[in-house]
Amino acid sequence: MLRSLKDLESYKVHATDGDIGKVTDFLFDDQHWTIRYLDTDTGGFWKSAGRVLISPISFRQADWATRKFHLALTQEKIKNSPSIDMDKPVSRQYERDYSQYYGWPYYWGFGETMAWGVGIYPGSLAELPVVDELGRDRAEIGDPHLRSAREVAGYHVHGSDGAIGHIADFIVDDETWAIRYLVIDTSNWWLGKKVLVPPYWTQRISWAENMIYINLTKEAIRNSPEWNPEALVNREYETRLYDYYGRPAYWPRENETLNDRPNDREKDRPNDREKDRITYHPPVM
């Protein structure tokens, strides 16, 4: 299911033996447009207040009815995780230390088809080896390209012929944690209208200018299917959106990826009958 990222803020995070904090932000990979970590504030839950990063790999269950993420980790395991200064960018070295501490593979070290968000589920990585030789080589290089969703919300959006609006929210897939859409608030130009644009349609992002450039005209945005924040983003709406722009949708491509990985699909796909919670089964730590 697709969900508003803002709606997921303030969700409680629950270890196997008790609550540890609340979600205050999300860090996403600006190359693959996928949530990599939940920035969690432990203040009020532990005596030593602080912030910790929680990877979706650790998710055991997401309970949407009670607004809580259940982890396959103990409080003690999380308390002893590598400390992080959230006022500084998250380095690849930190990610290496973090993954090694929990015994997880480097998500960036196995090629694009192995990184969750590209048609697979983060829980499936919990059962893989920490790293193989290929992953070890790739893990030594590269910028994590991690960005704060809270910071990017508010960035201005510029079309091919002028200003369009600003980023108001993100729509994420609650299974793969891929960011499916940028929510663009155009109210400065067209009263009250919010529209969705897939992040892969961006031309470039200027972090210095706090600006996102997309190759769409103002007229195209003005006439695009309006998004109702009170309604779910379902496949019917998505089809109308892609048909309007005449561009290929993402789900046929991802279905092909999943068909190539049947074991992952069967193992990690949530039960369709469970509407209010999604369950993963990584090993408990």
QUICORCOR-V310470 format. One record per backbone hydrogen bond with DSSP energy under -1.0 kcal/mol. NH is the residue of the N-H (numbers start at 0). CO is the residue of the C=O. E is the energy in kcal/mol with one decimal. If there is no record, write none. Layout:
nh={NH	NH}
co={CO	CO}
e={E	E}
This chain:
nh={2	4	7	9	10	11	12	13	14	15	17	19	20	21	22	23	24	26	27	28	29	32	34	35	36	37	38	39	40	41	44	45	48	51	53	57	58	59	60	61	62	63	67	68	69	70	71	77	78	79	80	87	94	95	96	97	98	99	100	101	102	103	108	113	116	117	123	124	127	135	136	137	138	140	146	148	151	152	153	154	155	156	157	158	159	163	164	165	166	167	168	170	171	172	173	176	178	179	180	181	182	183	184	185	188	189	192	194	196	200	201	202	203	205	210	211	212	213	214	215	220	221	222	223	226	230	233	237	238	239	240	241	242	243	244	245	246	253	254	255	256	257	258	259	260	264	265	266	267	268	273	274	277	279	284}
co={171	169	4	22	7	66	20	68	17	72	14	12	12	40	10	38	38	36	146	33	144	28	176	26	26	53	24	51	21	49	41	41	46	39	37	54	55	69	69	277	67	275	62	11	60	13	57	73	74	75	77	84	90	91	92	93	94	95	96	97	98	98	105	110	119	114	120	121	124	131	132	133	134	137	27	25	147	148	166	151	209	164	211	161	215	156	156	184	154	182	182	180	2	177	0	172	32	170	170	196	168	194	165	192	185	185	189	183	181	197	198	212	212	210	205	155	203	157	200	213	216	217	218	220	193	227	231	233	234	235	236	237	238	239	240	241	241	249	250	251	252	253	254	255	257	260	261	262	263	264	270	272	61	59	71}
e={-2.8	-3.0	-1.0	-2.7	-1.5	-2.1	-2.8	-3.5	-2.9	-2.7	-1.2	-2.9	-1.1	-2.0	-2.5	-3.2	-1.3	-2.5	-2.6	-2.7	-3.0	-1.9	-3.0	-2.9	-1.6	-2.7	-2.4	-2.9	-2.8	-3.4	-2.1	-1.8	-1.1	-2.4	-2.1	-2.0	-1.5	-3.3	-2.0	-2.9	-2.9	-2.2	-2.1	-2.9	-3.7	-3.1	-2.8	-1.8	-2.8	-1.8	-1.5	-1.8	-1.9	-2.4	-2.4	-2.9	-2.8	-2.5	-2.2	-1.8	-1.1	-2.6	-1.9	-1.4	-1.3	-1.5	-1.5	-1.7	-1.4	-2.6	-2.1	-2.1	-2.1	-1.2	-2.6	-2.9	-2.2	-2.1	-1.7	-2.7	-2.1	-2.9	-3.0	-3.0	-2.0	-2.8	-1.3	-1.6	-2.8	-3.2	-1.1	-2.5	-3.0	-2.6	-2.9	-2.3	-3.1	-2.4	-1.6	-3.0	-2.7	-3.0	-2.9	-2.5	-2.7	-3.2	-1.8	-2.2	-1.9	-1.8	-1.7	-3.0	-1.2	-3.0	-2.1	-3.0	-2.8	-2.4	-1.1	-1.4	-2.0	-2.7	-1.9	-1.1	-2.7	-2.1	-1.1	-2.4	-2.5	-2.0	-2.3	-2.6	-2.6	-2.2	-1.8	-1.2	-1.8	-2.0	-2.5	-1.6	-1.6	-2.5	-2.4	-1.2	-1.5	-1.9	-2.4	-2.2	-2.3	-1.6	-1.8	-1.1	-1.9	-3.1	-2.2}
